Every structure is written in C-alpha cells, then in structure tokens.
Amino acid sequence: MSDMLLIALYAFLGAVAAGLLGAWVLLLIRSRSLSLHLTVVAAVGVTAMLAGTLAVAQAMFLSGHDLRVVTTVVLMAAVVSLATALLLGRWVTARSRALALAARSFGDGGDFTSPGGPTTAELTDLSRELELTSAKLAESRERERALESSRRELVAWISHDLRTPLAGLRAMSEALEDGVAADPARYLRQIRTEVERLNAMVGDLFELSRIHAGALALSPSRISLYDLVSDALAGADPLARAHGVRLVGDRVAAVPVEVDGKEMSRVLGNLLVNAIRRTPADGTVAVAAEHRAEGVVVSVTDGCGGIPEEDLPRVFDTGWRGTHARTPPAGAGLGLAIVRGIVEAHAGRATVRNVPGGCRFEVVLPSAAS
C-alpha cells in the first residue's frame, strides 16, 4: 500500500473517531440551545482535523517539527471557528427568541408582526407562515365574535317572541277553564293560531340546528325550476293577498335543476314570506329565474325600501331581523339563515343587494347535468 493511501486511511480513522465523539456529545445536549450545537459542530470539524493529523504523526509520517507546525495551525483555526460558531449561534438564538416573543403576541389575542432585521431563510419562512396563521386566526376570532353576538341576539329575540304568545295562551286557557270567556270558539281559534306559530318557530330552530350540525340530509332529484317557483307562488299567495301585495312571476324559465325539492321549496317560501312582510300594501314582489354562466339564478325582488349598506353582510346571519321598523310581528330571524344553509348545502350561494325601491335576494344553484 502506498504512503498516500496509508495517510488517507489514518486521517480517515482519526476523523471518524472525532465524528463519533461529536455525535455522542450532540445527543447528550440535544435539548440545549442552538448556539451550543453550532459550537460543538465547529469543534467536531477542528477535532477531526487534529485527530487525523495526530494519527498520521503517530504512524511516523510527520516529523516532530511538522507536527508542531500543523498543530499550531489547527489550534488557531479552532479558535477562529469556535468564536465564529458562538457569534453565529447567539445571533440565530436572538432571532429565534424575537420570533418566539412575536408569536406569543397573537397567541394572546393580538396580531403577529414579524421582527425586523435580517434573518435566515428558514426563520423567514417560519415568519411568513406565522403571519398567515395570524391572519387566519384573526378571521376566525372575528367570525366567532359575530356568531356569539348572533347567538345572544337569537336567544333574546326568541325569549321575547315566546313570552308574548305563551302569556296569551295562559290567559285564554285560564279564561276557558274559569268559564269567563265571552266567545269560547274565538278563544280556541286563537289558541290554535298561536300553537301553529310556535310550532313553526320550533321547526325553524330544528332545521337550523341540523344545518349547523352538518346533519341536513339531501335527496336531490331532477326538477323543473318553473314547477318549484309556481308551487312557491301558490303557497305564498294567501299571505300576499292578506298584506295587499302583488306577486309577479312571469320571468321564470323552465330550466332543470338537481335539488332536494322539499328543502328548495322551503328556501323559496322563506324568501317570499320575507319579501311580502317587508313590502308595503299595494307593493309588488317579483320572482325571476334564468340560466346564466355561473348557474341557475332565482331572484326575489321586494319593495322594502332597501337595507342599510352596513347591514347587508349580516342579512343571512342567524337571528338578524334588521331595524325595529323592519321587524315583523312574527318570526325569530331564522328564515334567511335557513335559506343560506340549505343553498350552501346544495353547493350554491345566496346573496342580497339593494335595487331601486327595495332589495333583491338571489339564489345561485349549479346547473343540472345534461
């Protein structure tokens, strides 16, 4: 074997011994700071060079003078390497600590702001991901606050809406029980009306709970949109007559849709009832349906006079009923929330916008497959 191969072998064995020792030390200090890890890594490189040199010298390939020269050079390199590793480690540790403090801020309810100054590519990527997470967390908090506000309003309004009919039912039942009712038949008809209204409110609550729980089971089938709208108009006609409102549905195209007929009839019924109650007497509620590029669009236009722009984003929220002037005598503000839930369950969307004299609710549904 040539001398160069022997030198390479001895140097390799010495370096391997130093590397194994360094790996063992890194295993022992694996939970310590990054600066200490960098120092050990730098020390392993210098120690591997020194161990290889000593192994070669031990094999008599170096003279004593040459060994002292090489050792001195290695020691000087070790001083510079360890100092550089310590400085780099302290800098990275400081940047990591600043990043941790910034991350703690949005965990406590604030917004994450990436610390300024230069940093490593890995820490920059981590800062970017934390910024995205902070933005998503802020949106989630805002949604949670809005939902909590809607829940509080819903509980307050339902409590109010239940208290009045229950008090009336108690008074009428006591009058019938005591035999002091002047017209028992009228009292019984009124009791039946109030019970039906309470039953409808409980039905809306149950439907909304199924939507929020993701338990709304759909049974889609191919139906003509013209038939759906015609049935909905026929069902809402008595209410429209009682309020003196005209129903117009002469712009309904006979396009097919793949929907759950029962649930979509509820959507159209809720939109029509909402529009009729908000439209003054001698007003008009117009229904239209057509096929557009984005899908099948059903619109209900009323004569409510419009909704304040700041309230438009909340129209489909649970419990929203607008201003007191727009609040109907019945209902707990669940109808439009149910509309949005059912439409979204059909992979569609529900929107509202102001138009001259009122507002227009639009339901966009996916087109039925040909």
Secondary structure, 3 states (H helix, E strand, C coil): CCHHHHHHHHHHHHHHHHHHHHHHHHHHCCCCCHHHHHHHHHHHHHHHHHHHHHHHHHCCCCCHHHHHHHHHHHHHHHHHHHHHHHHHHHHHHHHHHHHHHHHHHHHCCCCCCCCCCCCCHHHHHHHHHHHHHHHHHHHHHHHHHHHHHHHHHHHHHHHHHHHHHHHHHHHHHHHHHHCCCCCHHHHHHHHHHHHHHHHHHHHHHHHHHHHHCCCCCCCCEEEEHHHHHHHHHHHHHHHHHHHCCEEEEEEECCCEEEECHHHHHHHHHHHHHHHHHHCCCCCEEEEEEEEECCEEEEEEECCCCCCCHHHHHHCCCCCCCCCHHHCCCCCCCCHHHHHHHHHHHCCCEEEEEEECCEEEEEEEECCCCC
